[in-house]
Amino acid sequence: MAQYYSVHGLVTIQATARDRRTLDRLDHALRYFQVEGPTPTVDVEIRDLDDFSLPTDAYNVTNVRYGFATGIFDPGGGYALEIDRDNDKWTLYTEARNAAMVNPLIQWHLAKRQRSFVHSAGVSINGRGVIFPGFGGVGKTLLVSRLRHRLDARFFGDDYVIVDSSGRMYSYPQDFSIYPRHFMMFPELDRVQPRLQMTRARSKHVIAKLAKALLVKDLFRRMAQLVGYDYGTRNYLKIPVRDLIQESHIGDSVPLRAGFFLTRYNGRRLAIEPMDLDSLLAGVVGILQLEWAETNRAFHALAAFGVIDFARLIGQVRDILDGCFGGVQLFRVRIPMEMDDQDYVTELESHVLTVVSADTADEG
């Protein structure tokens, strides 16, 4: 069983795992980029952990992790990473739970091509790119759910987008993560089947919380898996982007014109103010590190064993983002914690359109 992906022709991924759950979780991130048949080259390969064989020259560190000349093995974490330096190919041997590590592995290859992920939503309006970096749960999905209805708008992503050092944004349309509060912004989901799925998701979430809390959690985990529950399932649905957005309204790449860094605070009014480049870079790089905290532990281990230079990667990413955002209008948006979602998206949409319209007028 194999699946193949090509992210804008920049990074190619091959998944040959036998565990269907691994392939399903990869699809959540990469479904939009799936291609037929093998690609000429492979930058990242995903395989089952059972396929991994520990090299004889590996050495153990505190009985937790093994290092060897070309990679690491973390038996407790359920993965091994091996790097073919001659072909710059990374192979992740993993259990299904670690499939999300694929994004940081893609990032390594993007950086070599002067590109980087940003944890952000992104749209274009009348051919002008607008990016919305921010923490998870800050309101990125709510915002793009409103903007997607505009005839002159194109969708680039609601969780991650890719940018390059020249100030261009590339789409990265992962499956939507739909929480109960999103139903009002996606009326097409207000049908029996999605509601039933949400009920099941909530049930799984309860089971997962119990399994983590109970002393018999290992037994409970096995019982949950027998009835089709995924241990650790969160309280949301994964909806393919094409189910909610027409193909013609999904963008490819566009020059960036404005960036709105989204934050929540305890005030009463939505506040929008200019933001300096250094503050934006610190926030964007910091959020990426936070989102990928578990995978970064693997990167740090690889660096400690002399396999990669992780500090250099962080420097490369910052330089790419510096080049990208250096010529972009930047704003910090402070969203009241208790602000109504509809009021928030209405007010911010108005400001975004004002900025885009001014840019259009200046260009004219």
C-alpha positions, -999 to +999 in steps of 0.1 A: +000+000+000+017+033-011+007+069-015+026+097-033+026+134-028+043+164-045+041+198-027+042+223-055+069+203-072+093+214-044+092+184-020+081+149-028+068+124-002+063+086-005+043+067+021+047+029+020+032+021+054+010-009+058-009+007+087-040+023+072-041+048+101-007+062+092-019+068+056-051+083+068-033+108+090-009+117+062-039+124+041-051+150+066-020+171+058-012+161+022-044+149+005-045+180-018-010+172-031-015+135-038-003+123-072-006+091-092+023+067-091+059+071-079+077+105-083+111+106-100+128+114-067+117+111-031+127+136-004+107+121+025+096+085+028+072+073+055+074+036+065+061+014+093+083+012+124+085-025+120+106-020+089+134-004+108+165-023+118+189-007+143+224-005+130+251-024+148+271+007+155+242+024+173+248+037+208+223+041+236+217+073+255+201+069+290+180+039+278+157+063+260+171+070+226+197+054+202+219+074+179+239+062+149+258+077+120+228+085+099+199+089+124+182+082+156+158+056+171+133+065+198+115+033+209+094+050+235+084+077+210+075+051+184+097+063+156+131+062+139+146+088+115+173+079+090+190+103+066+206+094+033+231+122+029+240+113-007+205+119-019+193+142+009+164+118+016+148+115+050+130+082+060+106+082+089+099+048+104+069+053+126+038+043+144+006+059+132+006+084+161+036+102+147+024+108+111+022+146+118+060+147+119+059+149+081+054+187+081+087+194+100+105+170+077+090+188+047+102+221+063+138+208+062+136+205+024+117+237+019+144+257+037+170+244+012+148+258-015+145+292+002+110+285+014+093+280+048+061+270+064+042+297+084+016+286+110-011+308+094-042+311+073-038+327+039-060+341+012-056+363-019-081+391-027-080+404-062-046+388-068-030+402-036-019+379-009-029+383+027-015+361+055-028+356+091-001+341+114-012+331+149-015+304+175-039+275+171-074+284+181-070+321+177-096+323+149-078+317+116-104+292+103-133+315+112-118+343+093-111+324+061-145+308+063-159+343+058-134+355+031-138+323+010-173+335-002-158+365-020-157+360-058-123+377-059-108+356-031-087+325-033-080+301-004-044+292+005-047+274+038-062+278+073-035+262+093-002+264+073+009+282+042+043+283+025+063+315+018+095+322+000+123+347+005+110+369-023+077+376-006+055+350-024+029+328-007+021+292-017-010+273-008-009+244+017-046+233+019-047+207+047-080+192+058-101+216+078-102+209+116-139+216+123-149+223+159-185+227+170-183+265+169-173+263+132-207+250+121-223+284+120-195+295+095-199+264+073-236+260+068-230+233+042-219+211+072-252+215+090-265+182+078-272+149+096-240+131+086-215+158+099-235+163+130-234+125+136-197+125+130-192+153+155-212+134+181-189+104+175-158+127+177-170+139+211-175+104+223-140+094+212-126+125+230-143+113+262-129+078+258-094+092+251-095+113+282-107+084+303-080+062+289-053+087+298-067+091+333-074+055+343-048+033+359-057+006+333-051+030+304-031+004+284-059-021+286-085+007+279-065+018+248-066-017+233-103-019+240-109+014+224-090+004+193-110-028+189-142-007+185-126+016+160-117+045+183-084+062+179-067+067+212-059+104+217-087+115+192-095+152+197-128+169+197-130+179+161-137+166+126-113+165+097-130+177+065-112+176+031-107+211+018-124+203-016-155+194+003-159+230+014-141+251-013-143+248-050-111+238-068-112+271-088-112+291-055-080+274-042-049+294-050-015+283-061+009+312-054+006+349-051+027+380-040+021+389-004+008+424+003-002+424+040+002+403+071-021+403+102-006+386+133-036+373+152-036+373+190-062+370+218-062+393+248-084+402+278-095+436+265-129+446+252-123+460+217-106+445+187-074+465+182-053+466+150-020+484+151+012+484+130+037+457+138+075+458+133+093+432+114+114+418+142+084+413+164+066+394+136+096+372+129+100+363+166+064+354+168+062+334+136+094+314+143+084+308+180+050+295+170+065+271+145+088+258+172+059+254+196+037+236+170+065+212+162+078+207+198+077+169+196+095+167+163+120+193+173+131+170+201+140+146+173+159+173+155+178+183+186+187+146+191+199+144+155+220+175+161+234+161+194+245+130+175+262+151+148+238+140+121+223+175+112+230+212+120+196+222+135+208+257+145+216+264+109+181+254+099+166+279+124+189+306+110+179+297+074+142+299+083+145+333+099+164+346+069+137+334+045+110+350+066+130+382+069+132+384+031+095+374+027+080+399+051+105+428+046+083+445+020+049+436+034+025+458+054+024+442+089-003+445+116-009+430+150-045+422+157-056+419+193-089+400+195-109+401+228-112+367+244-150+371+248-157+387+214-185+372+194-170+353+165-193+369+139-184+404+152-147+395+151-146+383+115-169+411+103-147+438+118-114+423+107-126+416+072-135+453+068-100+463+078-084+437+055-104+449+025-095+485+033-057+476+032-061+456+000-081+484-016-055+510-007-028+487-022-048+484-054-052+522-056-014+528-050-006+502-077-030+519-101 
